[in-house]
Amino acid sequence: MQQKYDEERWAKAAAAAKRVIDMQGAGGQLYKLHRVAADSDTPALPEGVTSDPDYYNEYPNGAAGIDHFKSYSYMFTGESVIPVNPEYVWGKRSAAIRNNTQMSFPQHLSGWNGMCVTQKVVDAYSMVDGRTIDNASAQYPYSETGFTNSVKTFSGYRLNSGVYNMYNNREMRFYASVGFSECFWPMTSSTSSGQYNQTITYYYDSSDGKGGVSAVNDYPITGYVIKKFIHVDDAWSGDNARRMEKAFPIIRYAEILLSYAEALNNLDGSYTITVDGQQQTFSRDMGEIKKAYNQVRYRAGLPGLNGSEDKATVQSLIENERMVEFLFENRRYYDVRRWGIYEATESVPIKGMNVDGTKETFYSRVIPNTSRIGSRIVNKRLVLLPLPLNEVRIVPSLDQNPGWED
């Protein structure tokens, strides 16, 4: 690891990303963000967005004309044909992903209720108009009191009446990714009564809550589970229950775009890099940063950059975007370390809803009462893993990574 900062490495990273962006196939651009065209079930774009003048243009120059829920979720659930997904730069069919969905399924429907999402992640998702939960608009408000009083259906998703208002008016990636109390689970491959079209709750006295499960650890300790890889047909109990084939994205085109935007944003100077025998010049070009970053935002149905943001603002937005966009894709572990924010971000206590409470007391942020969280360690030495002792002994001049010397 280079100990002296070298800004040109950002330019080389930008060049590597740009090389992938420019790749051509038989039908044009080789890699693209996965998208599904809008139809009669697609909700209209939120009104009153003024932060991004291009927002209402047709995709990819704006967010109009595509179904944002399906465009994102179909990549992971198995609905889209895996081998021809233009977003997967490198992916793999994965029986493990398909089988691991059982860890999210309700315990009383043959699941294990254990693949949890933290409150920090839930809070990171924006409102449907792109505002943060701390800066929500009057038209699309954020509230931590009360419950919805009507059913909403969009893009094949059902948001129940009686859902806590914290989960109302949120962006499409939230609904595609997070299972919360009062969430509707279709499980339509099952043909047994009571095994499909179920509303699941995690209150203490619910069948899938801490006090209702038959196995002591089979409840979601934060009150949330990951639903990102679960298809509407997927079921683990009842007659004809089956699970769709899944793929795991090792590298997605969305990562290429966000990496390109981040690399350019960190340039103060101008650098000429040779790519495939051709010289290209890279600098902090806000037009290029905006074009790359906004494609990811528009695909999610959200406004992007307007081009006036400073370097620190863009970096902060990219960090949050990566946490949300790549949830449960094995990115956050490495991102917080390369950004040098591991200790600051991971020292924040893990929180979730109050799973020791009934419905009346469930909806409050608490630190879960479990040793599974209490034994968690955040230590600077965990930025790097220890080198195998045999390797250190082979090369006497090789130093062990900091903190692992003893």
C-alpha positions as CSV (number, residue, x, y, z in Angstrom):
1,M,0.0,0.0,0.0
2,Q,1.5,3.3,-1.1
3,Q,2.2,5.6,1.9
4,K,2.4,8.8,-0.1
5,Y,-0.7,10.3,-1.6
6,D,-0.6,10.4,-5.4
7,E,-3.5,12.1,-7.0
8,E,-2.7,10.6,-10.4
9,R,-3.9,7.3,-9.1
10,W,-7.4,8.7,-9.2
11,A,-6.9,9.6,-12.8
12,K,-5.8,6.0,-13.5
13,A,-8.9,4.8,-11.8
14,A,-11.1,7.1,-13.9
15,A,-9.3,5.8,-17.0
16,A,-10.0,2.2,-16.1
17,A,-13.7,2.9,-15.4
18,K,-14.0,5.0,-18.6
19,R,-12.5,2.1,-20.6
20,V,-15.4,-0.1,-19.5
21,I,-18.0,2.6,-20.1
22,D,-16.7,3.0,-23.7
23,M,-16.7,-0.7,-24.5
24,Q,-18.8,-1.6,-27.5
25,G,-20.7,-4.8,-28.5
26,A,-22.5,-5.9,-31.6
27,G,-25.5,-3.8,-30.7
28,G,-23.7,-0.7,-29.4
29,Q,-22.6,0.0,-25.9
30,L,-21.6,-3.3,-24.2
31,Y,-22.7,-2.5,-20.7
32,K,-25.7,-0.5,-19.6
33,L,-27.8,-0.1,-16.4
34,H,-30.6,-2.7,-16.3
35,R,-33.9,-1.1,-17.0
36,V,-37.6,-2.1,-17.5
37,A,-39.9,0.2,-19.5
38,A,-42.7,1.9,-17.7
39,D,-46.2,0.5,-18.0
40,S,-49.7,1.2,-16.6
41,D,-48.6,-0.1,-13.2
42,T,-45.6,2.3,-12.9
43,P,-46.2,5.2,-10.5
44,A,-45.9,8.7,-11.9
45,L,-42.7,10.6,-11.0
46,P,-43.1,12.7,-7.8
47,E,-44.1,16.2,-8.5
48,G,-42.3,19.4,-7.6
49,V,-38.7,18.3,-8.0
50,T,-36.6,21.4,-8.7
51,S,-33.1,20.4,-7.5
52,D,-32.3,18.7,-10.9
53,P,-33.4,20.5,-14.1
54,D,-33.1,17.2,-16.1
55,Y,-35.1,15.0,-13.8
56,Y,-38.3,14.8,-15.9
57,N,-36.5,14.0,-19.1
58,E,-36.7,10.5,-20.6
59,Y,-34.2,8.0,-19.3
60,P,-31.1,8.0,-19.4
61,N,-31.2,11.8,-19.6
62,G,-33.8,11.9,-16.9
63,A,-35.9,9.6,-14.8
64,A,-39.0,9.3,-17.0
65,G,-40.1,6.3,-19.1
66,I,-38.9,3.4,-17.0
67,D,-40.2,1.5,-14.0
68,H,-37.8,2.2,-11.2
69,F,-38.9,-0.6,-8.9
70,K,-38.7,-3.3,-11.5
71,S,-35.5,-1.9,-13.1
72,Y,-33.7,-2.3,-9.8
73,S,-35.3,-5.4,-8.2
74,Y,-35.6,-7.7,-11.3
75,M,-31.7,-7.9,-11.4
76,F,-31.6,-9.7,-8.0
77,T,-34.9,-11.6,-7.8
78,G,-34.3,-13.8,-10.9
79,E,-37.1,-12.1,-12.8
80,S,-34.7,-10.8,-15.5
81,V,-32.9,-13.3,-17.7
82,I,-29.5,-13.6,-16.1
83,P,-27.1,-14.2,-19.0
84,V,-28.3,-11.2,-21.0
85,N,-28.5,-8.7,-18.2
86,P,-26.4,-5.8,-19.6
87,E,-25.5,-4.5,-16.1
88,Y,-23.6,-7.5,-14.9
89,V,-20.0,-6.9,-15.9
90,W,-19.2,-10.0,-13.9
91,G,-21.8,-12.1,-12.2
92,K,-22.5,-15.7,-11.3
93,R,-25.5,-17.9,-10.9
94,S,-25.7,-18.7,-7.2
95,A,-27.6,-21.5,-5.5
96,A,-26.3,-20.0,-2.3
97,I,-28.1,-16.7,-2.9
98,R,-31.3,-18.6,-3.7
99,N,-30.9,-20.8,-0.6
100,N,-30.0,-17.9,1.7
101,T,-33.3,-16.3,1.1
102,Q,-34.6,-18.7,3.7
103,M,-32.7,-16.7,6.3
104,S,-35.1,-13.8,5.5
105,F,-38.3,-15.6,5.3
106,P,-40.8,-15.6,8.2
107,Q,-40.1,-18.3,10.7
108,H,-43.7,-19.6,10.8
109,L,-43.5,-20.1,7.0
110,S,-40.3,-22.2,7.2
111,G,-37.9,-19.4,7.3
112,W,-35.3,-18.3,9.9
113,N,-36.0,-14.5,10.2
114,G,-32.4,-13.8,10.7
115,M,-30.9,-11.8,7.7
116,C,-31.3,-8.4,9.2
117,V,-31.0,-4.8,8.1
118,T,-30.0,-2.0,10.5
119,Q,-31.8,1.2,11.2
120,K,-28.9,3.1,9.8
121,V,-29.5,1.6,6.4
122,V,-33.2,2.2,6.6
123,D,-32.6,5.9,7.4
124,A,-30.1,6.2,4.5
125,Y,-32.9,5.6,1.9
126,S,-34.3,8.8,0.6
127,M,-37.9,9.9,0.2
128,V,-39.5,9.2,-3.2
129,D,-38.6,12.7,-4.4
130,G,-35.0,12.3,-3.5
131,R,-35.0,14.4,-0.3
132,T,-33.4,12.9,2.9
133,I,-35.6,11.9,5.8
134,D,-34.3,15.0,7.7
135,N,-35.4,17.3,4.8
136,A,-38.6,15.8,3.6
137,S,-41.1,17.9,1.7
138,A,-44.7,18.7,2.7
139,Q,-45.9,16.8,-0.3
140,Y,-44.0,13.6,0.5
141,P,-43.6,13.9,4.3
142,Y,-41.6,11.7,6.6
143,S,-43.1,10.9,9.9
144,E,-42.3,8.7,12.9
145,T,-45.8,8.7,14.2
146,G,-49.0,7.0,13.0
147,F,-49.8,4.6,10.2
148,T,-50.9,4.6,6.6
149,N,-54.7,4.5,6.1
150,S,-54.9,3.1,2.6
151,V,-53.3,0.5,0.4
152,K,-50.9,1.5,-2.3
153,T,-50.0,-0.8,-5.2
154,F,-47.3,0.0,-7.7
155,S,-45.0,-1.9,-10.0
156,G,-46.3,-5.2,-8.7
157,Y,-45.6,-4.2,-5.1
158,R,-48.3,-3.8,-2.4
159,L,-47.8,-1.3,0.5
160,N,-50.4,-2.2,3.1
161,S,-52.7,0.1,4.9
162,G,-51.6,0.2,8.5
163,V,-47.8,0.4,7.7
164,Y,-45.8,2.7,10.0
165,N,-45.4,6.1,8.4
166,M,-41.6,5.8,8.6
167,Y,-41.9,3.5,5.6
168,N,-44.3,5.6,3.6
169,N,-43.2,7.8,0.6
170,R,-39.8,6.1,0.4
171,E,-37.7,5.5,-2.8
172,M,-38.2,2.4,-4.8
173,R,-35.0,0.7,-3.8
174,F,-36.2,0.7,-0.2
175,Y,-39.3,-1.3,-1.1
176,A,-37.2,-3.6,-3.4
177,S,-34.7,-4.3,-0.6
178,V,-36.2,-4.1,2.9
179,G,-38.8,-6.2,4.8
180,F,-40.4,-4.3,7.7
181,S,-43.2,-5.1,10.1
182,E,-46.6,-5.1,8.3
183,C,-44.8,-5.8,5.0
184,F,-46.8,-7.9,2.4
185,W,-45.2,-11.2,1.3
186,P,-46.8,-12.7,-1.9
187,M,-45.0,-16.1,-2.0
188,T,-47.3,-17.0,-4.9
189,S,-45.7,-20.3,-5.9
190,S,-47.2,-21.9,-2.8
191,T,-50.8,-23.2,-3.3
192,S,-51.5,-24.0,0.4
193,S,-54.0,-21.8,2.2
194,G,-52.3,-19.5,4.7
195,Q,-48.9,-19.9,3.0
196,Y,-49.1,-17.1,0.5
197,N,-50.3,-13.4,0.3
198,Q,-49.4,-12.9,4.0
199,T,-48.7,-9.8,6.0
200,I,-45.7,-10.3,8.3
201,T,-45.1,-8.6,11.6
202,Y,-42.2,-8.7,14.0
203,Y,-43.9,-7.5,17.2
204,Y,-42.9,-9.4,20.3
205,D,-46.2,-11.2,20.5
206,S,-46.4,-11.9,16.7
207,S,-45.8,-15.4,15.3
208,D,-42.5,-14.1,13.8
209,G,-41.6,-11.9,16.7
210,K,-39.2,-12.6,19.5
211,G,-41.9,-14.0,21.8
212,G,-43.7,-16.0,19.1
213,V,-40.9,-18.0,17.3
214,S,-40.4,-21.6,18.1
215,A,-36.6,-21.4,18.0
216,V,-35.0,-18.9,20.3
217,N,-32.8,-17.1,17.8
218,D,-35.2,-17.1,14.8
219,Y,-36.4,-13.5,15.0
220,P,-35.1,-10.4,13.3
221,I,-33.1,-8.6,16.0
222,T,-33.5,-5.2,14.3
223,G,-37.1,-5.7,13.2
224,Y,-36.0,-5.7,9.5
225,V,-34.9,-8.4,7.0
226,I,-33.3,-8.2,3.6
227,K,-35.8,-8.8,0.7
228,K,-33.6,-7.7,-2.1
229,F,-33.1,-11.2,-3.6
230,I,-36.7,-12.5,-3.0
231,H,-39.0,-12.9,-6.0
232,V,-42.8,-12.6,-5.5
233,D,-43.1,-16.3,-6.4
234,D,-40.5,-17.4,-3.8
235,A,-41.8,-19.5,-1.0
236,W,-40.4,-22.1,1.5
237,S,-43.6,-23.7,2.7
238,G,-46.7,-25.2,1.3
239,D,-47.5,-27.2,-1.8
240,N,-45.6,-26.3,-4.9
241,A,-43.3,-23.9,-3.0
242,R,-40.3,-23.0,-5.2
243,R,-37.6,-20.3,-5.5
244,M,-36.4,-18.6,-8.6
245,E,-32.9,-18.9,-9.8
246,K,-30.7,-16.0,-8.7
247,A,-27.4,-14.5,-9.7
248,F,-24.9,-12.6,-7.6
249,P,-23.4,-9.4,-9.1
250,I,-19.6,-9.5,-8.5
251,I,-19.2,-6.3,-10.6
252,R,-22.2,-4.2,-11.8
253,Y,-22.1,-1.4,-14.3
254,A,-23.6,0.9,-11.6
255,E,-20.3,0.4,-9.7
256,I,-18.3,1.4,-12.8
257,L,-20.4,4.6,-13.1
258,L,-20.1,5.6,-9.5
259,S,-16.4,4.7,-9.4
260,Y,-15.8,6.9,-12.4
261,A,-17.7,9.8,-10.8
262,E,-15.7,9.4,-7.5
263,A,-12.4,9.2,-9.3
264,L,-13.0,12.4,-11.3
265,N,-14.4,14.2,-8.2
266,N,-11.1,13.6,-6.4
267,L,-9.0,15.3,-9.1
268,D,-7.7,18.8,-8.5
269,G,-5.3,18.7,-11.5
270,S,-5.4,17.4,-15.0
271,Y,-3.8,14.1,-16.0
272,T,-3.1,12.5,-19.3
273,I,-3.4,8.7,-19.2
274,T,-2.7,6.2,-22.0
275,V,-5.6,3.8,-22.5
276,D,-5.4,1.1,-25.3
277,G,-2.7,3.1,-27.0
278,Q,-4.7,6.4,-26.9
279,Q,-4.1,9.3,-24.7
280,Q,-7.0,10.6,-22.6
281,T,-7.1,13.6,-20.3
282,F,-8.9,13.5,-17.0
283,S,-9.8,16.3,-14.6
284,R,-12.7,17.2,-12.2
285,D,-15.2,17.6,-15.1
286,M,-18.6,18.1,-13.4
287,G,-20.4,17.4,-16.7
288,E,-18.8,13.9,-16.7
289,I,-19.4,13.4,-13.0
290,K,-23.0,14.4,-13.3
291,K,-23.6,12.1,-16.3
292,A,-22.2,9.1,-14.6
293,Y,-23.8,9.6,-11.1
294,N,-27.1,10.7,-12.4
295,Q,-27.7,7.6,-14.5
296,V,-27.7,5.5,-11.2
297,R,-30.1,8.0,-9.6
298,Y,-32.4,8.2,-12.5
299,R,-32.7,4.4,-12.7
300,A,-33.9,4.6,-9.0
301,G,-36.4,7.3,-9.9
302,L,-34.5,10.0,-8.0
303,P,-33.1,13.4,-9.0
304,G,-29.3,13.7,-9.4
305,L,-26.6,16.3,-9.3
306,N,-27.3,19.7,-10.9
307,G,-23.6,20.4,-11.5
308,S,-23.0,23.1,-8.9
309,E,-22.0,20.8,-6.1
310,D,-18.6,21.1,-4.5
311,K,-16.1,18.3,-4.1
312,A,-17.0,17.4,-0.5
313,T,-20.7,17.3,-1.2
314,V,-20.3,15.0,-4.2
315,Q,-18.1,12.6,-2.2
316,S,-20.6,12.5,0.6
317,L,-23.5,11.8,-1.9
318,I,-21.5,9.0,-3.6
319,E,-20.7,7.4,-0.2
320,N,-24.4,7.3,0.7
321,E,-25.4,6.2,-2.8
322,R,-23.0,3.2,-2.7
323,M,-24.3,2.1,0.7
324,V,-27.9,2.1,-0.6
325,E,-27.3,0.9,-4.2
326,F,-25.0,-2.0,-3.3
327,L,-26.8,-3.2,-0.1
328,F,-25.8,-6.8,0.7
329,E,-23.5,-6.9,-2.4
330,N,-20.3,-7.1,-0.3
331,R,-19.2,-3.5,-1.0
332,R,-19.6,-1.5,2.2
333,Y,-16.9,-3.5,4.1
334,Y,-14.3,-2.3,1.7
335,D,-15.7,1.1,1.0
336,V,-15.5,2.4,4.6
337,R,-11.9,1.1,4.8
338,R,-10.7,2.7,1.6
339,W,-12.4,6.0,2.6
340,G,-10.7,5.9,6.0
341,I,-14.1,6.2,7.8
342,Y,-14.3,2.6,9.2
343,E,-13.9,3.6,12.9
344,A,-16.2,6.6,12.7
345,T,-19.0,4.9,10.8
346,E,-18.9,1.4,12.5
347,S,-18.5,2.7,16.0
348,V,-22.0,4.1,15.8
349,P,-24.2,1.6,17.8
350,I,-26.3,-0.8,15.7
351,K,-30.0,0.1,16.1
352,G,-33.3,-1.2,15.0
353,M,-36.9,-1.3,16.1
354,N,-37.9,-2.5,19.6
355,V,-38.5,-6.2,19.1
356,D,-39.2,-6.6,22.8
357,G,-42.3,-4.5,22.4
358,T,-45.8,-5.0,21.2
359,K,-47.2,-2.9,18.3
360,E,-47.7,0.0,20.7
361,T,-44.0,0.2,21.7
362,F,-42.3,-1.6,18.7
363,Y,-41.6,1.6,16.6
364,S,-38.8,3.2,18.4
365,R,-35.0,3.2,17.8
366,V,-33.2,0.9,20.3
367,I,-29.9,-1.0,20.5
368,P,-31.0,-4.6,20.2
369,N,-30.7,-6.6,23.4
370,T,-28.6,-9.4,22.1
371,S,-25.1,-10.7,22.6
372,R,-24.9,-11.0,18.8
373,I,-24.5,-7.2,18.7
374,G,-23.0,-6.7,22.2
375,S,-19.9,-8.8,21.3
376,R,-19.2,-6.7,18.2
377,I,-15.7,-5.1,18.1
378,V,-14.6,-2.0,16.2
379,N,-10.8,-1.8,16.3
380,K,-8.4,0.1,14.0
381,R,-6.4,-3.0,13.4
382,L,-9.5,-4.5,11.6
383,V,-8.9,-2.1,8.7
384,L,-6.5,-4.7,7.5
385,L,-6.5,-8.4,8.0
386,P,-3.5,-10.2,9.5
387,L,-1.0,-11.7,7.1
388,P,-0.6,-15.5,7.4
389,L,2.2,-16.2,9.9
390,N,3.8,-18.7,7.6
391,E,4.2,-16.0,4.9
392,V,5.7,-13.6,7.4
393,R,8.2,-16.3,8.4
394,I,9.2,-17.0,4.8
395,V,10.1,-13.3,4.2
396,P,12.0,-11.9,7.2
397,S,11.7,-8.4,5.8
398,L,7.9,-8.6,5.7
399,D,6.1,-6.7,8.4
400,Q,2.9,-8.0,9.9
401,N,0.0,-5.6,9.4
402,P,-0.5,-3.0,12.2
403,G,-2.1,-4.3,15.3
404,W,-1.5,-8.0,14.5
405,E,2.1,-8.2,15.6
406,D,1.5,-10.2,18.8
